[in-house]
Amino acid sequence: MSKKGLTFRGLSDVPKTPTPAYEEELGIYEKKERIRGLSQDIDERKIYAKKTFRLVSFWISGVFLLLILCGLKLPYFVFELPESLLLAVIGGTTLNILGVFIFVMKYLFELKRGP
């Protein structure tokens, strides 16, 4: 059975005592799988970094729009929120969004030590 240039052996093909050629083939296969896994990690990081950026951008834009609407005093348009509600929206929820951002970024871009 072959997949992308790799040869998979059945259980009957595995030697009782590993030969140098078998160990070399196994090492090459392991390295290719590690590279494939790293490539997949990079692709996933790009996707989630973009999604997290959009989420934080929209949230900050929404809070900014809320502040503009509260500060805008037009004769035909009145938008008022109690100060306590405005502080709760700006403070608490913004901290939650930034916490999510930091958590996701630390997960996506963690430093891996070792091989």
WOZI-V628662 format. One line per field, one symbol per residue. ss: DSSP state (h for helix, s for strand, l for the rest). phi: phi as a letter, one per 40 degrees, with the letter a starting at -180 (. if undefined). burial: I if it has 24 or more other C-alpha atoms within 12 Angstrom, else O. Layout:
ss: ???
phi: ???
burial: ???
This chain:
ss: lssllsslllhhhllllllhhhhhhhhhhhhhhhhhhhhhhhhhhhhhhhhhhhhhhhhhhhhhhhhhhhhllsllslllllhhhhhhhhhhhhhhhhhhhhhhhhhhlllllll
phi: .bafgbbbbcccccccbdcdccccccccccccccccccccdcccccccccccccdcccccccccccccccccbbccbbbbbcdcccccccccccccccccdcccccccbcccbgc
burial: OOOOOOOOOOOOOOOOOOOOOOOOOOOOOOOOOOOOOOOOOOOOOOOOIOOIOOOIOOIOOOIOOOOOOOOOOOOOOOOOOOOOOOOOOIOOOIOOIOOOIOOIOOOOOOOOOOO
